[in-house]
């Protein structure tokens, strides 16, 4: 059984998240790194390393890696 506390915390959390999205103009489910994904995948296709792609686009190596991994999962890119 779900306690009242958990229901209230969930509602507060949802309201807080929606206010943050509203304040910063982010859409639900949108990642700021998504605007770089096309260029990241293009450079990855050319054979550049995650680190070099990150340096060129001012992104972290981990962000580049996540973009490529999401593309592989969806099927946009073949796994290396």
Steps between C-alpha positions, in 0.01 A plus 500: 500500500629844408528741786367853492855624545613335175202641312572851627870474423419380150261791443752752633772349286279514190404863564861598562618333181228664293588843643866449417409400145276802469764736640781377277284434195582131474258253353425183689739228387728742317872487555704814433763280335243391240575809294857372454410142414506544121852644503619244758376211286655653189842530668465153650436364151824661386683297764581769758529393862249605764763722656579686176132543417443640848784747465378617158142555622576606859327194643626248750625163380220332696231713333636405158504135603138518617386662174668225297362225726145637465542506121622139501200393711257669263681359199624824343863389528668161492693394807877531465 
